[in-house]
Amino acid sequence: MSARRLVGLETEYGIIRPGMPRANATVLSAQIVDAYAQLVRQGQRQLGAARWDYSDESPLQDARGFAMSRDRAHPSQLTDVEPSVGEATVWDAESVALDAGDARVGQTLYSEHSSGEVVMNMVLGNGARFYVDHAHPEYSSPEVTTPRAAVLWDQAGDEVMRQAAAQVKALGGGELLLYKNNTDNKSVSYGAHENYLVPRAVDFEHLVTGLTPFFVTRQIYCGSGRVGRGQLNEHAEFQISQRADFFEAEVGLETTVNRPIINTRDEPHANWDKYRRLHVIIGDANLGQVSTLLRVGTTNLVLSLIEAGSAPKLELDDPVQALRVFSHDTSLRASVRLRDGRRMSAIDIQNEYLNAAETYCAERSITDADTTEILTRWRQTLQLLSGDPHSAASTVDWIAKHQLVQGFAQRHGVDLSDPRIALMDLQWADLRTDKGLYYRLAARGRMETLFNAEEIGRAVSTPPEDTRAYLRGMVLQRYPQNVVAANWDALSFTLPGARKLRRIPMGNPLAGTRKDLGALFEAELEVNEFLDELAKTRPVG
């Protein structure tokens, strides 16, 4: 058991063009992704990029032992095909410009294209994926093995977005504003997903049973806060989680309709016989680095408890209702009914999981730095929340936002229905470091951070060294002209004089590391020689 585990985070960002409220969000997202692709074309070799390879996608396979038919699936579930605008399946500069409602866009943003085609989906030189996910630009971080690394490469995604928006503006495409949030407060919610590697031998029902109470309650330290309640924002009241009101089922395959607390997508992006990828859709997008650290680290520990058969035996009477009850209770005093008749608060339930994790680690002398940090922070955070929740404002996103909103309302004698409060809610998530309220608090030392701008900047162009993301990112930096497509578990190369592509599988996500391949990259071989040597080492499985 440990807080270490293979993890990857996905964030969909809100996007708007000021002054054009009816601008097509999918088109705006394409402009963001394509602008970043142009930074790569301009010779910034360390960024790297390659097209996404869809051939290994299987989004309709269900962990419960069946596959959903394509005719029953919601269009948003079909992530194994290239997205499109309207009826068009080929994105060219002219069609994008026309759809955006401004002919100048095509003249300025896409003038550097040799083919005129807009890039919508690519793999980056740090091992991440950057693409258009329906109406949002999405950054999917490279695979990492520690909670701190998950925070770092998630923060790198925010910087990728800022650089892409700056490139759009530099090319004359106007200003695009990006928000790390989860709802537009007009019925639409978009995701901040997590992915955890678990052994396939673990019964999926055990994951459901062990994780449901934990997921319902962990929002008390990793929720990002929301002004508004209900999917249609019917009530101007503050709540802990941006996502809670948008979940309607306990278990299911969907991600955008009838959202479940436990998602059953069975698409491991690794060796099918050995691994399962737990796809978690219930989290909020955090700007706060400690909130993200706790979100990942505590989940890692709870998964380890489940795998060891040591998770607390808790069953909520109505998990979906409990999710909303806890989110709507900023006092953290509410309790919900369990199926055994007991009533427990969110803090009570979290303490059950924490106590189980501490006991397990103590009995087995598990004292690695990552596990110790998460257990310590988990305990400290729950103690603060049990006393004066506001004392956790420097590490818990929703509390910091709540204090800002309350302070403004009290100073100006207004309630939360005041339009300025809604603007504050949005501005909290603004990625501009000089405008976003989170960043302004952080600049004043009021939000605890784990990484500085320089460290985050390095993660933008450098892959993690202890997963297959190292191989993926480094080949894009060293052999960009030869990598024609990539995904999480394969790379496809075109070679001089060869008529067929050469495809390298990467079924083992913990191979292809710097330890495995660092010397091979340092040798600076020609691509043919590199692939021949790579085949000899067989590090990727």
Secondary structure, 3 states (H helix, E strand, C coil): CCCCCCEEEEEECEEECCCCCCCCHHHHHHHHHHHHHHHHHCCCCCCCEEEECCCCCCCCEECCCEECCCCCCCHHHCCCCCCCECCECCCEHHHHHHHHCCHHHHHHCCCCCCCCECCCEEEECCCCEEEEECCEEEEECCCECCHHHHHHHHHHHHHHHHHHHHHHHHCCCCCCEEECCCECCCCCECCEEEEEEEECCCCHHHHHHHHHHHHHHCHHHHCCCEEEECCCCCEEEEECCCCHHHEEEEEECCCCCCEEEEECECCCCCCCCCEEEEEECCCCCCCCHHHHHHHHHHHHHHHHHHHCCCCCCCCECCHHHHHHHHHCCCCCCCEEEECCCCEEEHHHHHHHHHHHHHHHHHHCCCCCHHHHHHHHHHHHHHHHHHCCHHHHCCCCHHHHHHHHHHHHHHHHCCCCCCHHHHHHHHHHCECCCCCCHHHHHHHCCCCCCCCCHHHHHHHHHCCCCCCCHHHHHHHHHHCCCCEEEEECCEEEECCCCCCCCEEEECCCCCCCCHHHHHHHHHCCCCHHHHHHHHHHHCCCC
